[in-house]
Amino acid sequence: MPTLVLHMQNEDPIVGEVDEIPIKTDTLIFLKNPRRRDGKDLPYLEENVTSVAWPVSRLTFFEILPGGDEEEIIGFVRE
C-alpha cells in the first residue's frame, strides 16, 4: 500500500496510505490512516476516523514515499 505525503494549500503536510496512486483524472484522494508527518493525529479529525477523502483541487502536490516491500536495488559490485 503506497504512502503519500499530501501538500495542501496553506496547511501542514498530511501523511497516509492509499490503495492506488492517484491518476490525473481523479478528483478525490482517499487517504487511510491520516496523520501529521511526525505521526501525531490531525486536530480537526475525530479520534476514530481511519479514512478521509480530500479534493485534488486543494493539493499543491503530493510525494510518494518508498515502501518496505519494494524490490531491493543492487548496484555495481567489484570483487
C-alpha positions in Angstrom: 0.0 0.0 0.0 1.8 3.2 -1.1 2.3 6.0 1.4 1.7 9.6 0.2 2.6 13.0 1.7 -0.1 15.5 0.7 1.0 19.1 0.5 -2.2 21.2 0.8 -2.6 24.9 0.1 -1.9 26.9 3.3 -1.7 23.8 5.6 0.9 21.4 7.0 1.6 18.2 5.1 -0.5 15.1 5.8 0.7 11.5 5.5 -1.4 8.5 4.8 -1.7 5.3 2.8 -3.7 4.8 -0.4 -4.8 1.7 -2.3 -3.6 3.1 -5.6 -1.6 6.1 -6.7 -3.9 8.9 -7.9 -4.1 9.5 -11.7 -4.7 12.8 -13.5 -8.5 12.3 -13.9 -9.1 11.7 -10.1 -11.0 14.4 -8.3 -10.6 13.0 -4.8 -7.7 11.3 -2.9 -8.8 8.7 -0.4 -6.3 8.5 2.4 -6.1 5.8 5.1 -4.6 6.4 8.5 -4.3 10.2 8.0 -1.7 11.8 10.3 0.9 14.6 10.5 4.4 14.0 9.3 5.5 13.4 12.9 2.8 10.7 13.4 0.5 12.8 15.6 -3.3 12.9 15.0 -4.8 15.7 12.9 -6.6 18.0 15.3 -9.5 18.7 13.0 -10.5 15.0 12.6 -12.4 12.9 15.1 -10.4 10.3 17.1 -11.9 7.2 15.4 -11.5 8.4 11.8 -9.5 6.0 9.7 -10.1 7.2 6.2 -10.7 10.6 4.6 -11.2 12.0 1.1 -9.6 15.2 0.0 -10.4 17.1 -3.2 -7.4 17.2 -5.5 -8.1 20.9 -6.1 -6.8 21.6 -2.6 -3.5 20.0 -3.2 -0.3 21.8 -4.3 1.5 18.4 -4.9 2.0 15.0 -3.3 5.0 12.9 -2.7 5.1 9.1 -3.0 7.3 7.6 -0.2 9.2 4.4 -0.9 7.8 1.3 0.7 9.5 -1.5 2.5 8.1 -4.1 0.1 9.7 -2.7 -3.0 12.5 -4.8 -4.7 15.9 -4.1 -3.4 18.1 -2.5 -6.0 21.6 -3.9 -6.2 24.2 -1.6 -7.8 27.6 -2.4 -9.4 29.7 -4.6 -7.1 33.5 -5.1 -7.5 35.1 -8.4 -6.5 
